[in-house]
Amino acid sequence: MKKIFCLLLIAFFPLCVFAQYNNFGVKDSSEIRKEIAAQWFFADLDSIRQNNNQIRKNTVGESFYISLEEYENVFMVYVVPQVKSRVDVYDATGMHTSEEGVYPVEGQGAWLLCRDKKSGDPLYVRYYFTNTPQVYLEFHPYKNSCTVDLMIFGCFASKGVPLGIPFERVLTLSFSELQQMTNRKLPWKYTNPDLSRYDGSKVMMQTIRQNLKKIAFEEGAMYNEYGKSVSVFTGNPHICDKANSEKLVLSSCGFVKWVVDGLVYPVAGSYLKREPLLTETVHYKENGLQGTLQEKRRTSFSLDFTRNLAAADLSVRMGKTYLYKDSAVDVNFSPFSAVKTKNGIVNLAGYFKDSGYKPEVLKALFYVLAVSDPQYCYLGAFRQTDRNAFDRKKAGEGNAEIKVFNEACVFFPYFDTNGQFKIAVFYDGQEVGFDEIIGNLVKTGDSFVHLTRVKTNTVYYPQEKLYE
């Protein structure tokens, strides 16, 4: 082990007489880490193996579990706070519920030191400070100092930020001290949600779920401003399948309009018109492949549709007409610098104009959006390669790949009352799992998701019946 790491710098830091407060509610293990540093952090692996796992309490009575975990090339020392978990107990008297203390190694307040097994050198300290295990701080030794990363679902919100203190100090600092030290260096605004600001999303999600059984998917179907079933493309009456005669029939984009119409109707007394939603919002080079295709078929269809929907909703809400180009409804900021992949760390380009985001970064992006813009949901337009859309030989396209926006969905990123981060996705008249739909897009390797924002509301009345 490096000589500098052997120095027991903890002697310079007196024990705290009380657990330090922080606005995240992280239980303070700093005093305990100072007590155990020599035996658990600075000792060699053979000596640490001789330590029994321990439970210690801080000055306010909070319990922490100290343990060693070994892997092929590294070993880790954990300092993990206790949390209460409700458990159903079945015995001779029947079933009763009790609370038991558990120590989740990725729970809020969990702390770990990772060291190289061969050399003993420290590799990093990781600090979980939220209820979301994929959000944490990671500190790395760098020369005679250290750096910190802020990780959100595998993406770097900050990477390699210098702290100007020896790495050994990180081993005993409280979360409150670390937060104060990095207050102007890390984007903390991305990580601390206000749990009282998701009522609009929750009302909308509940209402949509209650109506899903009334909805059937049919290609090209939507409801116009009068609540009558028409073709998305022509405006002519849509004739539904007999099996769906008692249901609301909706296409992919028709369903997204149905969701937004529930916000518009209480204000305007009617639903949105079809024609303005088809207005083109992107113009490709006329002599380019995408420009040629745009003339033959609407390759930007769901992109145009969702952009115009969001602009129309904004117009109704503000009582002023906003065309898409003046509405600022696109989500186009890039809060991350890089992403961890199986092939290592890759720099991120973020938002691509008129294409959107790579699906791999969406969960991290939605986490930031849920914290920073809690009163919004998002219309997603999927850009995918359509290799078999129509006869390319007749179209003179050869084997060129066609990039098309055909489908759309609605995303609701939010935090529940326990501070757990969640994303609800409504797509083609159904609720689907976020990981499932994004996983399918990732598999293609060349997909994008474009997002536009729509403000949620507790006053929400989507169409629930058919109009003749």
N, C-alpha and C positions, 0 to 999 in steps of 0.2 A: 504494500500500500504506500501511496505517496506520502512523503514525510509531512507535508503541510496538513494532510488530512488527519495525521496522528496527534496534532496539537489539540489539546482539550481546551478550546476557547471558551467553553461554557463557564469557566471560572470568572470571566469578566462580566457575566450577566446574572445579577441576583435574582432569586426566586420571586415571582409575583405573589402578592398576598391575596389576590383575588382573581377570579377568571375574568378575562377582558371581554367587554361587550363589543358586538359588531352588528351592523344593520342586516346581515344575512342570517343571523341566529345560529352561527356556527359554534358548536361547543368547543371550549378552549382547552386544548391539550398541552399548551406551551410549558406550564409548570411541571407537568409529568415528564415531558420530553427532556427537560433540564435535569431532572432527577435520574433518568435512566440512560442518558447519553453515553457515558463512559462504558457501560456494560453492553449496550445494544447498538450504538451507532459507530463507535470508534474501535471497538474490540475486533479481533480477527474472527473469522467464521467459526473456527473450532471452539473458541471461547463462547461465542453467542449460542452455539448449539447446546452448551451446558446450562443455559438459562431456561427455567420453566416459563411457560406462557403465564402472563400475569394479568390481573385486573387491579387497576389503581383508580382512585378518585381524586378529582381536583378539589379546590377549596370550597366550591359550591355544591359538592356532593355528586357530580356527574361522573359516571364510571367509564373507563376506557380499557380496552383489551389490547395487550401488547403481545405480539407473536412474530415468529420467523417462518418464512416460506422460501423453499429452495426450488430452483428450476435448473435446467441444463447448464446455462452459462452465467446466471445471475442469482442473487438471493435478495430477499426483501424483508424489511422490518416494518410491521404495521402498528400503528397506534390508532385504534378505532373506537369511536364513542358508542355507547349503548343507546339503542332506540327501543321503544315499547311496541310490541306487536300483539294484536288480538288473536287469540287462538281458541278454537272450539275444542273442548276436552270432553271425551266420552268415557264414562266410568259406570260403576254399578248403580249410581243414583240417576243416571241419564246424561244429558249433555248440558254443559255450562261453559260460558266464555270467560277466559281469564287473560290477563296481560303477562307476557313473558318478555324478558330482555334479550335482544339479539344484537349482534355486532356486524353489520354489513360492511364488507371491506371497500365498497364503493359508495357507501352512504354519505350523507352530508356530514362534514367534519372529519371524515377518514383521511389519514395521513400516512404516507409510506416513503421509505428510503430504499432506493434500488442501488445495489453495488455489484461490481464485476466479481464473479466467483474466483477467477484465477488471480487477479492482482489485488482484489479488495478495494479498488478505487471506487469512489462514488460516481454513479452515472446520472441520477436525477432524484429529486424529491417531487412527489405529486401530492397535491392538496385538493380534495373534493369539497367544494364549498356550497353546492346547491343540492337540490333533490334530484337532479338529473346527472347520472354518472358520467355522461359524455361531455360534461362541462367541468373543467378543472384547470388549476394552475400547475405548471411543471417548471421546476427550477433546475438549471444545469450548471456545473462548474465550468468556468472559462478563465484560463490562466490563473491569476490570483484573485479573481472576482467570480461573479456568477451572472447568468441571464435568466429571464423568465419568459415562458410562452403562456398565452391564454388560449386554451383549446375549446372548441365548440363542435361537437360531432365530427371529429377528425379534421376540422379546418382550423387554421391559425388565425384567430382574431388579432393576435399580436405574436410576433416570432422574434426570439433572440434579443429581447429588450434588456439592456445592461442595468444592473441594480447598483453597482459601485460598492458592494459589500462582499466579504469573503463568503464562500459557499457554506462554510461551517455555521455561520450565523443563522442561515435559513433553518437549520436543524432545531433551533430552539425558539424562534420568533413565533408569536401568536398570529392568528389570521388577521386580527385587528391591526397589528403592527405592519404586517405585509401589505394590507390594503392601504393603509396610510402612506406607506413608502412608495406605492405604485399608483397613487390616486390620479396623478397627471400623466402617467406613462401607459396605462392600460385602459381600454374602453369598457369600464365597469358598467356603463349605461346599457350595454347589451345583455347583462346577466341578472338583473334584479327586477323581476316583474311585480307589478301592482295587481294583486289577485282580485281586486274589486272592480276591474275594468273589462270584464269579459261577459257581462250580462247579455249584450246584444248577440254575440256569437252563440251563447248557450241557448237563448230563446230561438234563434234561427235554426240551429241544429236540431233542437227538440221538435220544432214544427215540421221541418223537412222530413225527419225520421217518421213522424206520425202519418205523413202523406205518401211515403214511398210505396206502400201496398196498393195505392190507387193509380200508380204510374206504370206504363209499359213502354218499352223502347221500340220505336219504329223509325226507320231511316227517313230523313228529310222532313220530319213532322215538327211543328211548333204551333203556338197559339198567338194570334194577332192581338191588336189593342182592344178588340171586343171580346176576347176569350174564345174565339172560334178557331178550329183546327185548320191550318193551312200548310202549304209547302214552304219550307224555308227559302227555297230557290226561286219560286215563281209567284208565290202569294195565292195560287189557286187552292180551292178546297182540298184538304187531304182526306182520302178515303181510307179509314183504318181497317185492319183485319177484324173479321167478325169476332174472333176470340177476345179482342180487346175493346169491344164496343162499349163496355161499361167503365172503361178506364181512361185516364189522361194519357194520350200517346205523344211521345216526345223523342226527338233525335238527340244526339250528343249536345249540339249547340242549342237546340230547342229546350232542353232540360236546364241548361245554364240560364237561359232567358227566363224560364219559369221561376228559378230561384230569385233572380234580380227583380222580376215583376212583383214579387211579394213585398219588396221594399217600396216600389214605385206606387202601387195601387193605393195605399192609405193616404198618400200625399196628392196624387194626381186624379184619383177616382177612375183610372183606366190603366191598361197595361201598355207596354212600349210598342211602338209601330215597328213593322218589319223592315221597310225599305231603308231607313237611315242606318240600320245595323249592318247593311251590306256594303256601305261606302268603303272604298279601298283606302287603306292607311299606309301602305308601303308601295313604293314604285321601284321596280327592278330596271336595270339597263335594258332598253328595248332590243338591242342586238345580242344580248346575253341569253343563255339557256333559260334561266328563271323568268326573264322578261317575256320570252317567246311562249313559255308554258303558261304564264299568267294570262295571256290573251286567250289561250285555248281552254283553260280551266282555272278556277280560282285556287291557286296554290297557297294563297295567304288567307283562305276563307275563315278559319276559326280564330286566327290572329286579328283580322279585321272585326269579326263579330264580337269578340270579347272586349277589344279596345272601345268599340262604339257602344257596347252595353255599359261599360264603366263610365264613359263620358255622358251617356244619356241619364244614368242614375244620378251622377253629380249635378247635371242640369236641373233635374226635378228637385233634388234636395236643396239646391242653392237658389232656385227660382230664376235662373238665368241660363240661356242656351250656351253650352260649351261644345264646340266641335272637338274631335279627338286631339287634333294638333295643339289645342290650347288648354287641354284638360289636365295635363301632368298626371295621368292615371297609371302610366307605366311604372313598374318597379324596375329600377335600373341602377341601383347603387351596389357596390361591391365591398362588403366589410371584411373580406378575407384575403390574405396574401398568399397562402399556400394550403395544400391539403396532404394528409398522410394517405398513401396508397400501399398496396402490397409490394409495389416496386420502389418504395421510398417516398420522399417528400417531393411534391410537384408544385411548381408555381401556378397560381390561378389567374386566368384572364378576367374572370367575373362575368359581367353582363356583356352579351353580344347584341349589338343593335339589330332590331327587327328579327331576332332569333330567340333571345332570352338567356336562360341558364342551362348548363349541363345538369342533368338530373342528380348526379352524385352530390352536388352541393346544396340541394334544396332543403334537406332537413336542418342543416346548420343555418341556412338563410331564414327559414321559417321560425327558428328559435329566436333569432335576432329581431325579426319582424313582430313576433308575438310579444316581445318585451318592449320594443320601442314604439310600436303602433298597435296597441292592444285592441282597438275598436274597429279593426278592419278584417275582412276576409278577402280572398284572392281568386280571381278567375284565371285559370290556367289554360293556355292553348298549346297543344302538342305539335311540335315540328318533327316529322319523321321522314325516313326515306321510303318512298312508295315505288317499288321496283316493278310492280305488276298492275299499275293503275289503269292503263289502257294500251292499245296496240301501238307500240313505239315504231314499228316498221312503217305503219301508215303515217304516223306523225313525223317521221324522219328524224327520230331521236337516237337511233342506234341503241346502244346499251347504257346510255347515260342514266345516272341516278336522279330521280325527281324528289326534291325536297318539298313537302306539302304540310300545311296546317289544316288538318281535317277535323280533329276531335278537341273537346274541351271538358273542363271539370271545374269544381269549386273546392278550394282549400280553406279550412278553418283551423289555423294554428292558435292554440290557447293553453292556459294553465288552469287546472282544476283547483278546487278549494284547498287541496293539500299541497299545492305548489308543483304538481306533476305536470310536465310538458306533454301535450298531446296534439295530434293533427288529425282532424276528421276530413275525409275526402268523399265528395259526392260526384258520381260519374255515370253517365248513361242511365239515369233513373235509379241508381243503387248507391248504397254506401259501401266503399271498398277500402281495404287496408292501404295505408300510405306506402309501406314497404313493398307490398305486392305490385302496386301500379308503377312505382318508381323502379322497382327491380326489373319489370318487363321493359321499361324504357332503356335502362342501363344495358340490358342484354344486346340491344341492337347496336350499341356503340357509337351512334351518330345522331342521337335524339337531343332535342332541346325542349324546354318548357318556358313559355313566355307568360309573365304575370302582370295582371292589372289589378289595382286595389279598388275595393268597394266598401264603404263604411257600413257597419252592421247597425242594427236597431232592434230594440225590444218591441217596437210596434211593427208587426210582420204578418202579412196576410197573403200567402200565395194562392193561386187559383186552385180550388178544391173540387169544382164540378164542371160538367160540360155545358156549353151554351149553344143552342140551336141557331 
